[in-house]
Amino acid sequence: HADGRYTTTAVMLAKGTFSITGMIDDLALSNTAIIIGAIASFCATSSLAFGDGLSVMTAGVYSTFTISAKDSEGLPYHVVFDDVVVVDKANSLSPTGDSNCQPVAVTGLGDVVVSCRTTMSGQYARSVTLKGEVVSGKEFALAVLPALPSVPHSVQSFAAFQSATAGVSNTFTVVVKDEYGNARTTGDVSVSTLIERINAEEGSAVEVVLEEETVFDQAGMTGFVSEFTLTRSGKYHLHFALFGIDGLTSDPIQLFVEPGSFCAGQSRAYGDGLSISTSMQSSVFFLYLQLMRTRTLF
């Protein structure tokens, strides 16, 4: 300057405390200035978020992901927990569940660990914002899988409304769900239909002529349909079990099976009254009536 002063401009590339010493002809000046390097601004596009909590989770199970925040110079940026916001958007028919994401720890590198838990299965777009900016500049595709199948929370139904007819095919439907009400998908669970006859004679087995399990998928709900035919009238308990789930069975549906259609071709009439009799004397014969599938009517 005209008065003999010199001015220089410094750009700090890192945050921290710095000392500046003026030099004239390699001789240090006696007075040394101390300055504090200003913290660069947060840079969302330079920051990263990674971990299972951004890709695949299981309903009801805690999962974590990590935020590695950077400033505009690519250096670690100090994160305040209140600045972290996680937002989930549903991509399918599943409604948006409670993401319940909270920062829980800071690593030695200054990264922030976030813990999340949701109880609603489905496909989501999860965004992580810090200081109002989206980390990594994108949303993450998150799949929340149903929890383990739960017998008490699954839904069973019988199309015939607790009554059936011997010899007539019936269907029994089970929609398998987890404890949070999420429907399980096919291929990872097996349903076994159980039919028990009430007050049956010892050694008298339940006769199921046809039992076939099929799968249906309707309105986003996956279920199993068992088709069966009972040939003996009486009272039954109808329920189901899930393969490999602690041997639990559902509460039974009481089913009453009525006699089927009369079958003349398999019934018999016999006795003296059908062959020879004496005038003015009573004679008898017997009727042995049977249903279809050779079951006695009375």
C-alpha positions as CSV (number, residue, x, y, z in Angstrom):
1,H,0.0,0.0,0.0
2,A,1.1,3.6,-0.3
3,D,1.7,3.7,3.4
4,G,4.1,0.7,3.2
5,R,1.6,-1.9,4.4
6,Y,1.3,-5.3,2.7
7,T,-1.9,-7.3,2.4
8,T,-2.4,-10.9,1.5
9,T,-5.4,-13.2,1.2
10,A,-5.5,-16.7,2.5
11,V,-8.1,-19.5,1.6
12,M,-8.3,-22.1,4.3
13,L,-8.7,-25.6,2.9
14,A,-9.4,-27.3,6.3
15,K,-11.0,-26.2,9.5
16,G,-9.0,-25.7,12.6
17,T,-6.7,-23.2,14.3
18,F,-3.8,-21.7,12.3
19,S,-0.9,-19.4,13.0
20,I,0.3,-16.9,10.3
21,T,3.8,-15.5,10.5
22,G,4.9,-12.7,8.2
23,M,8.4,-13.1,6.6
24,I,10.7,-10.4,5.2
25,D,13.8,-11.7,3.5
26,D,13.4,-15.1,5.3
27,L,13.2,-13.3,8.6
28,A,10.1,-13.8,10.7
29,L,8.4,-10.8,12.1
30,S,8.0,-10.6,15.8
31,N,4.2,-10.5,15.9
32,T,2.3,-13.7,14.9
33,A,-1.4,-13.7,14.1
34,I,-3.7,-16.5,15.2
35,I,-6.8,-17.2,13.1
36,I,-9.5,-19.8,13.2
37,G,-10.2,-21.5,10.0
38,A,-13.8,-21.1,9.1
39,I,-15.9,-24.3,8.8
40,A,-16.9,-24.9,5.2
41,S,-20.6,-25.3,4.5
42,F,-22.3,-28.8,4.4
43,C,-22.3,-30.5,1.0
44,A,-25.1,-33.0,0.5
45,T,-23.7,-34.4,-2.8
46,S,-20.3,-35.1,-1.3
47,S,-21.9,-36.8,1.7
48,L,-22.8,-40.5,1.7
49,A,-25.4,-42.8,3.4
50,F,-25.0,-46.5,3.3
51,G,-26.1,-49.7,5.2
52,D,-28.8,-52.3,5.3
53,G,-31.3,-49.8,6.7
54,L,-31.4,-48.3,3.2
55,S,-31.9,-51.5,1.2
56,V,-33.6,-54.4,2.9
57,M,-35.3,-54.6,6.3
58,T,-37.6,-57.0,8.1
59,A,-40.8,-55.8,9.8
60,G,-40.4,-55.2,13.5
61,V,-36.6,-55.6,13.4
62,Y,-34.2,-52.8,14.0
63,S,-31.7,-52.0,11.2
64,T,-29.0,-49.3,10.9
65,F,-27.4,-47.2,8.3
66,T,-24.5,-44.7,8.4
67,I,-24.3,-41.1,7.3
68,S,-20.8,-39.9,6.3
69,A,-21.3,-36.1,6.1
70,K,-18.8,-33.9,4.2
71,D,-18.4,-30.2,3.8
72,S,-17.8,-28.4,0.5
73,E,-14.1,-29.3,0.7
74,G,-14.8,-33.0,1.1
75,L,-13.7,-32.9,4.8
76,P,-15.8,-34.4,7.6
77,Y,-18.7,-32.3,8.7
78,H,-19.9,-32.3,12.2
79,V,-23.5,-33.5,12.4
80,V,-26.1,-32.4,14.9
81,F,-28.6,-35.2,15.5
82,D,-31.6,-32.9,15.2
83,D,-30.5,-32.1,11.6
84,V,-31.1,-35.7,10.5
85,V,-34.5,-36.4,9.0
86,V,-35.6,-39.7,7.4
87,V,-38.7,-39.8,5.2
88,D,-40.3,-42.9,3.6
89,K,-42.6,-42.8,0.6
90,A,-44.7,-45.9,-0.3
91,N,-44.1,-47.2,-3.9
92,S,-46.8,-49.9,-3.8
93,L,-50.2,-50.6,-2.3
94,S,-48.6,-50.8,1.2
95,P,-49.3,-47.7,3.2
96,T,-46.4,-45.7,4.6
97,G,-45.4,-47.2,7.9
98,D,-43.7,-45.6,10.9
99,S,-40.1,-45.5,10.0
100,N,-39.0,-44.6,13.5
101,C,-35.4,-43.6,12.5
102,Q,-33.2,-42.0,15.1
103,P,-29.5,-41.1,15.2
104,V,-27.9,-43.3,17.9
105,A,-24.1,-43.0,17.8
106,V,-21.1,-41.2,16.3
107,T,-18.2,-43.3,15.0
108,G,-14.5,-42.5,15.5
109,L,-14.5,-41.0,12.0
110,G,-17.3,-38.7,12.8
111,D,-19.9,-40.6,10.9
112,V,-23.4,-40.9,12.3
113,V,-25.2,-44.2,12.9
114,V,-29.0,-44.1,12.4
115,S,-31.3,-46.9,13.7
116,C,-34.6,-47.6,12.1
117,R,-37.6,-49.9,12.7
118,T,-40.8,-50.3,10.7
119,T,-43.7,-52.7,11.1
120,M,-45.3,-52.3,7.7
121,S,-43.9,-54.4,4.9
122,G,-43.7,-53.2,1.3
123,Q,-41.6,-51.2,-1.1
124,Y,-40.5,-47.7,-0.1
125,A,-38.4,-44.8,-1.3
126,R,-36.3,-43.7,1.7
127,S,-34.7,-40.3,1.6
128,V,-32.2,-39.1,4.2
129,T,-31.9,-35.3,4.7
130,L,-29.3,-33.4,6.6
131,K,-29.8,-29.7,7.2
132,G,-32.7,-29.8,4.8
133,E,-30.7,-31.3,1.9
134,V,-30.9,-34.9,0.6
135,V,-27.8,-36.9,1.4
136,S,-26.2,-38.4,-1.8
137,G,-28.7,-36.4,-3.8
138,K,-31.0,-39.4,-4.2
139,E,-33.7,-41.6,-2.7
140,F,-32.9,-45.2,-1.7
141,A,-35.1,-48.1,-2.8
142,L,-36.0,-49.9,0.5
143,A,-37.8,-53.3,0.7
144,V,-39.4,-54.1,4.1
145,L,-40.0,-57.9,4.3
146,P,-42.8,-59.5,6.4
147,A,-41.7,-61.0,9.8
148,L,-42.1,-64.7,10.5
149,P,-45.5,-66.2,9.9
150,S,-47.8,-66.1,12.9
151,V,-50.6,-68.6,13.4
152,P,-52.7,-66.4,15.7
153,H,-52.6,-63.5,13.3
154,S,-53.3,-65.5,10.1
155,V,-56.9,-65.6,8.7
156,Q,-58.8,-68.8,8.0
157,S,-62.2,-69.1,6.4
158,F,-64.5,-71.9,5.3
159,A,-66.6,-71.2,2.2
160,A,-69.6,-73.4,3.4
161,F,-70.2,-71.4,6.6
162,Q,-69.5,-74.2,9.0
163,S,-71.7,-76.8,7.3
164,A,-70.9,-79.3,4.5
165,T,-72.4,-82.4,2.8
166,A,-70.8,-85.8,2.7
167,G,-69.4,-86.5,-0.8
168,V,-69.4,-82.8,-1.8
169,S,-66.1,-80.9,-2.4
170,N,-65.4,-78.0,0.0
171,T,-62.7,-75.4,0.2
172,F,-60.8,-74.0,3.2
173,T,-58.8,-70.8,2.8
174,V,-55.9,-69.5,4.8
175,V,-54.2,-66.1,4.4
176,V,-50.9,-66.3,6.2
177,K,-49.8,-63.1,8.0
178,D,-47.0,-62.1,10.4
179,E,-47.7,-60.6,13.9
180,Y,-48.0,-57.1,12.4
181,G,-50.7,-58.1,9.9
182,N,-48.4,-58.2,6.9
183,A,-49.4,-61.0,4.4
184,R,-46.7,-63.5,3.7
185,T,-45.7,-64.2,0.1
186,T,-45.8,-67.6,-1.6
187,G,-42.7,-69.7,-1.7
188,D,-41.5,-69.2,1.8
189,V,-44.3,-70.8,3.9
190,S,-46.2,-74.0,3.8
191,V,-49.8,-74.5,5.1
192,S,-51.1,-77.8,6.3
193,T,-54.9,-78.3,6.6
194,L,-56.0,-80.4,9.7
195,I,-59.3,-82.1,9.8
196,E,-60.4,-83.9,13.0
197,R,-63.6,-85.8,13.6
198,I,-65.3,-85.1,17.0
199,N,-66.4,-88.0,19.1
200,A,-65.4,-90.5,16.5
201,E,-65.2,-94.2,17.4
202,E,-61.8,-95.4,18.4
203,G,-59.8,-96.4,15.3
204,S,-62.2,-94.6,13.0
205,A,-60.2,-92.4,10.8
206,V,-61.3,-89.2,9.0
207,E,-61.7,-90.0,5.3
208,V,-60.7,-87.2,3.0
209,V,-61.2,-88.2,-0.6
210,L,-59.6,-85.2,-2.1
211,E,-57.1,-82.7,-0.6
212,E,-55.3,-80.4,-2.9
213,E,-53.5,-77.2,-1.9
214,T,-53.5,-74.3,-4.4
215,V,-52.3,-70.7,-4.1
216,F,-54.2,-67.5,-4.9
217,D,-53.1,-63.9,-5.1
218,Q,-55.9,-61.3,-5.0
219,A,-55.8,-57.6,-4.1
220,G,-52.3,-57.9,-2.8
221,M,-53.1,-60.7,-0.4
222,T,-51.6,-64.1,-0.9
223,G,-53.3,-67.2,0.5
224,F,-53.7,-71.0,0.3
225,V,-56.8,-72.9,-0.6
226,S,-57.2,-76.5,0.4
227,E,-59.9,-78.5,-1.5
228,F,-61.3,-81.5,0.3
229,T,-64.2,-83.9,0.3
230,L,-65.4,-85.7,3.5
231,T,-67.4,-88.9,3.1
232,R,-68.6,-89.5,6.6
233,S,-71.2,-87.3,8.3
234,G,-70.7,-85.9,11.8
235,K,-69.0,-83.1,13.6
236,Y,-65.4,-82.0,12.7
237,H,-62.8,-79.5,13.7
238,L,-61.1,-77.8,10.8
239,H,-57.9,-75.8,11.3
240,F,-54.4,-75.4,10.0
241,A,-50.7,-75.5,10.9
242,L,-47.8,-73.6,9.4
243,F,-44.8,-75.8,8.6
244,G,-41.9,-75.3,10.9
245,I,-43.6,-72.7,13.1
246,D,-43.3,-74.2,16.6
247,G,-46.0,-76.8,16.0
248,L,-48.8,-74.2,16.6
249,T,-52.2,-74.8,15.1
250,S,-55.0,-72.3,14.7
251,D,-58.2,-72.2,16.7
252,P,-60.5,-74.7,15.1
253,I,-63.6,-74.0,13.1
254,Q,-66.4,-76.4,14.0
255,L,-67.8,-78.1,10.9
256,F,-71.0,-80.2,10.7
257,V,-71.1,-82.7,7.7
258,E,-74.6,-83.7,6.8
259,P,-75.4,-87.0,5.0
260,G,-75.0,-86.9,1.3
261,S,-77.4,-87.9,-1.5
262,F,-79.3,-91.2,-1.3
263,C,-78.0,-93.9,-3.7
264,A,-80.6,-96.4,-4.8
265,G,-78.1,-98.5,-6.7
266,Q,-76.1,-99.2,-3.6
267,S,-79.1,-99.7,-1.2
268,R,-80.7,-103.1,-0.6
269,A,-84.1,-104.5,0.3
270,Y,-84.3,-108.1,1.6
271,G,-86.5,-110.4,3.7
272,D,-89.4,-112.9,3.4
273,G,-91.8,-110.1,2.7
274,L,-90.2,-109.7,-0.7
275,S,-90.3,-113.4,-1.7
276,I,-93.0,-115.5,0.1
277,S,-95.7,-114.8,2.6
278,T,-98.9,-116.5,4.0
279,S,-102.4,-115.1,3.6
280,M,-103.6,-113.1,6.6
281,Q,-100.2,-113.2,8.3
282,S,-97.7,-110.4,8.7
283,S,-94.4,-110.6,6.8
284,V,-91.5,-108.3,6.9
285,F,-88.6,-107.2,4.8
286,F,-85.7,-104.8,5.5
287,L,-84.4,-101.7,3.8
288,Y,-80.7,-101.0,3.9
289,L,-80.3,-97.5,2.6
290,Q,-76.9,-96.1,1.7
291,L,-75.5,-92.7,0.5
292,M,-73.2,-92.1,-2.3
293,R,-69.6,-93.3,-1.6
294,T,-71.1,-96.3,0.4
295,R,-72.0,-94.6,3.6
296,T,-75.0,-95.8,5.6
297,L,-77.9,-93.3,5.7
298,F,-80.0,-95.0,8.5
